[in-house]
Amino acid sequence: MSVDSFKQYLNQTFAISFDNETLLLEALTQRNYLNEHPDETGRDYQRLEFLGDAVMQETVAEYLFRRYPKWHEGQLTEMRIAMVQTRSFAHFARQVRLNEAIRLGKGEEMNGARDRDSLLEDIWEAFIGALYLDQGADTVKRFLDATLFAAVDTDFFDHFIDFKSRLQEKLQANGPVDIDYNTISETILADNSTCFEASVSLDDRELARGTGKSIKDAEKAAARKALNSLEDDTTE
């Protein structure tokens, strides 16, 4: 996808139109591209990446603070860490087709850099930095509402959180206790996939149950429910 095509895509999909298109070019440009095009006078994405990282941290923190008024600091911090995991940025970079618009050197193109997670993570942050400078914080928030924040409701970020370890730390805060996970059932669904149900117990007292496509996922879901229940009790 050319940069011009990407600009049209941004406008049609997110109603975003850059006033300073040099910022967008910079966010999409890798160093090797500039090395191969000495007539180019612009920069690569790295300075904008620095800014975008800071913008993401602040914007996500404010979003979580406003969305979850009953959460304590620990809950907010862990969710913020999950949401600004650079591994997730590569996913969203592909979702908004940033990977298709990156300006790469020929060698990097041949080496598959366009689909390299580490580069896509950087380009996502650079794009956010460029968008912030050109359109301001409100447009950044609106863009994230349609992408990153929309994924919160799908539990996308859960796989970045170790709920079993969190539950263990909470339950053992005052000393050793017995925490057990048991597989309750295994069901074959209509599409031939398998759904497992698991429980988590504290000293033989069941705390919660969860389901998942694997035993590991079901146990994680059970731990999450137990943890949420315990944390809700402490905030009431």
C-alpha positions as CSV (number, residue, x, y, z in Angstrom):
1,M,0.0,0.0,0.0
2,S,1.4,3.4,-0.9
3,V,1.4,6.2,1.6
4,D,-1.3,8.0,-0.4
5,S,-3.5,4.9,-0.3
6,F,-2.9,4.7,3.5
7,K,-3.9,8.4,3.9
8,Q,-7.2,7.6,2.1
9,Y,-7.7,4.5,4.3
10,L,-7.2,6.6,7.4
11,N,-9.7,9.2,6.3
12,Q,-12.3,6.7,5.3
13,T,-11.9,4.4,8.3
14,F,-11.1,6.8,11.1
15,A,-11.9,10.2,9.7
16,I,-8.3,11.2,10.2
17,S,-6.5,13.5,7.8
18,F,-3.0,14.8,8.6
19,D,-2.4,18.5,8.3
20,N,1.3,18.0,8.3
21,E,1.9,15.0,6.1
22,T,5.6,15.1,6.7
23,L,4.9,13.8,10.2
24,L,3.0,10.8,8.8
25,L,5.9,10.1,6.3
26,E,8.4,10.2,9.2
27,A,6.3,7.8,11.3
28,L,6.3,5.3,8.4
29,T,9.9,5.5,7.4
30,Q,12.6,3.1,8.4
31,R,16.3,4.1,8.5
32,N,17.3,1.8,5.7
33,Y,14.8,3.5,3.3
34,L,16.6,6.8,3.9
35,N,20.0,5.2,3.3
36,E,18.8,4.0,-0.1
37,H,17.1,7.3,-0.9
38,P,19.8,10.0,-0.2
39,D,17.6,12.7,-1.8
40,E,15.0,12.3,1.0
41,T,15.4,15.1,3.6
42,G,13.2,13.7,6.3
43,R,13.9,11.6,9.4
44,D,13.1,8.0,10.3
45,Y,10.5,7.0,12.8
46,Q,12.6,6.8,16.0
47,R,12.1,10.3,17.4
48,L,8.3,9.9,17.0
49,E,8.5,6.5,18.6
50,F,9.9,8.1,21.7
51,L,7.1,10.5,21.9
52,G,4.4,7.9,21.0
53,D,5.5,5.7,23.9
54,A,5.0,8.5,26.4
55,V,1.6,9.4,24.8
56,M,0.4,5.8,25.0
57,Q,1.4,5.5,28.7
58,E,-0.5,8.7,29.6
59,T,-3.5,8.1,27.5
60,V,-4.0,4.5,28.6
61,A,-3.6,5.5,32.3
62,E,-6.2,8.2,32.0
63,Y,-8.6,5.8,30.1
64,L,-8.3,3.2,32.9
65,F,-8.6,5.7,35.7
66,R,-11.9,7.0,34.2
67,R,-13.3,3.6,33.2
68,Y,-12.7,1.7,36.4
69,P,-13.5,4.1,39.3
70,K,-13.6,1.3,41.8
71,W,-10.3,-0.3,40.9
72,H,-7.4,0.2,43.3
73,E,-3.9,1.2,42.2
74,G,-2.6,-2.4,41.8
75,Q,-5.5,-3.4,39.4
76,L,-5.0,-0.2,37.3
77,T,-1.3,-0.7,37.1
78,E,-1.5,-4.3,36.0
79,M,-4.0,-3.5,33.3
80,R,-2.0,-0.6,32.1
81,I,1.1,-2.7,31.8
82,A,-0.9,-5.3,29.8
83,M,-2.3,-2.7,27.5
84,V,1.0,-1.1,26.7
85,Q,2.7,-4.4,26.1
86,T,4.6,-3.7,22.9
87,R,3.6,-7.2,21.8
88,S,0.0,-6.0,21.5
89,F,1.1,-3.0,19.5
90,A,2.2,-5.3,16.6
91,H,-1.4,-6.7,16.5
92,F,-3.0,-3.3,16.3
93,A,-0.4,-2.1,13.7
94,R,-1.6,-4.9,11.5
95,Q,-5.2,-4.2,12.3
96,V,-5.0,-0.6,11.0
97,R,-2.7,-1.6,8.1
98,L,0.4,0.2,9.2
99,N,2.4,-2.8,8.2
100,E,1.3,-2.3,4.6
101,A,2.4,1.4,4.5
102,I,5.9,1.3,6.0
103,R,8.6,2.7,3.8
104,L,11.4,0.0,3.9
105,G,14.8,-0.4,2.3
106,K,14.9,-3.2,-0.3
107,G,17.1,-5.4,1.9
108,E,14.7,-5.1,4.9
109,E,11.8,-5.8,2.6
110,M,13.4,-9.0,1.3
111,N,14.2,-10.0,4.9
112,G,10.5,-9.8,5.9
113,A,10.7,-6.7,8.1
114,R,7.2,-5.6,7.1
115,D,5.8,-8.4,9.2
116,R,8.4,-8.3,12.0
117,D,6.7,-7.7,15.4
118,S,9.5,-5.6,16.8
119,L,9.3,-3.1,13.9
120,L,5.5,-3.0,13.9
121,E,5.6,-2.2,17.7
122,D,7.9,0.7,17.0
123,I,5.9,2.0,14.0
124,W,2.7,1.9,16.1
125,E,4.2,4.2,18.7
126,A,5.7,6.4,16.0
127,F,2.3,6.8,14.4
128,I,0.7,7.7,17.7
129,G,3.4,10.3,18.3
130,A,2.8,11.8,14.8
131,L,-1.0,11.8,15.3
132,Y,-0.6,13.5,18.7
133,L,1.6,16.3,17.2
134,D,-0.6,16.8,14.2
135,Q,-4.1,16.4,15.6
136,G,-3.8,16.5,19.4
137,A,-4.8,14.3,22.3
138,D,-8.5,14.2,21.5
139,T,-7.9,12.6,18.1
140,V,-5.4,10.1,19.6
141,K,-8.1,9.1,22.2
142,R,-10.7,8.8,19.5
143,F,-8.4,6.6,17.4
144,L,-7.6,4.4,20.4
145,D,-11.3,4.2,21.3
146,A,-11.7,2.4,17.9
147,T,-8.7,0.1,18.2
148,L,-6.9,-0.5,21.5
149,F,-9.7,0.5,23.9
150,A,-12.3,-1.5,21.9
151,A,-10.2,-4.6,22.5
152,V,-10.7,-4.3,26.3
153,D,-14.3,-5.5,26.0
154,T,-13.1,-8.6,24.1
155,D,-10.7,-9.6,26.9
156,F,-7.9,-9.4,24.4
157,F,-5.4,-8.2,27.0
158,D,-6.1,-11.1,29.4
159,H,-3.4,-13.3,27.9
160,F,-0.8,-10.8,28.9
161,I,-1.8,-11.1,32.6
162,D,-0.8,-14.1,34.8
163,F,-3.9,-14.4,36.8
164,K,-2.8,-17.6,38.5
165,S,0.3,-16.0,39.9
166,R,-1.6,-12.9,41.0
167,L,-4.2,-15.1,42.8
168,Q,-1.4,-17.1,44.5
169,E,0.3,-13.9,45.7
170,K,-2.9,-12.6,47.1
171,L,-4.0,-15.8,48.9
172,Q,-0.6,-16.4,50.3
173,A,0.0,-12.9,51.5
174,N,-0.3,-14.0,55.1
175,G,1.3,-17.4,54.9
176,P,1.1,-20.7,53.0
177,V,-2.3,-22.0,51.9
178,D,-3.4,-24.9,49.7
179,I,-4.5,-23.7,46.2
180,D,-5.8,-26.5,43.9
181,Y,-7.1,-26.5,40.3
182,N,-9.4,-29.2,39.1
183,T,-10.8,-30.0,35.7
184,I,-14.6,-30.2,36.1
185,S,-15.6,-31.2,32.6
186,E,-14.6,-31.5,29.0
187,T,-17.2,-30.8,26.3
188,I,-17.1,-31.2,22.5
189,L,-18.9,-28.3,20.9
190,A,-20.8,-28.2,17.7
191,D,-17.8,-27.0,15.7
192,N,-15.8,-30.0,17.1
193,S,-13.7,-27.7,19.3
194,T,-13.3,-28.6,23.0
195,C,-14.4,-26.5,26.0
196,F,-12.9,-27.3,29.4
197,E,-14.3,-26.2,32.7
198,A,-12.0,-25.9,35.7
199,S,-12.3,-24.8,39.3
200,V,-9.9,-23.2,41.8
201,S,-10.1,-24.0,45.5
202,L,-8.6,-22.6,48.7
203,D,-8.1,-25.2,51.4
204,D,-10.7,-27.4,49.8
205,R,-13.2,-24.5,49.4
206,E,-14.1,-23.7,45.8
207,L,-13.6,-20.1,44.9
208,A,-14.6,-19.9,41.3
209,R,-14.9,-21.8,38.0
210,G,-13.8,-20.9,34.5
211,T,-14.0,-22.2,31.0
212,G,-11.5,-22.2,28.1
213,K,-10.3,-24.0,25.0
214,S,-7.6,-25.7,27.0
215,I,-7.2,-26.8,30.6
216,K,-4.7,-24.0,31.0
217,D,-7.1,-21.4,29.7
218,A,-9.9,-22.7,31.9
219,E,-7.7,-22.6,35.0
220,K,-6.6,-19.0,34.1
221,A,-10.3,-18.0,33.7
222,A,-11.1,-19.5,37.1
223,A,-8.2,-17.7,38.7
224,R,-9.4,-14.4,37.1
225,K,-12.9,-14.8,38.5
226,A,-11.6,-15.7,41.9
227,L,-9.3,-12.7,42.0
228,N,-12.0,-10.3,40.8
229,S,-14.3,-11.6,43.5
230,L,-11.7,-11.2,46.2
231,E,-10.8,-7.7,45.0
232,D,-14.5,-6.6,44.7
233,D,-14.9,-7.7,48.4
234,T,-12.1,-5.5,49.5
235,T,-13.5,-2.4,47.7
236,E,-17.0,-2.7,49.2
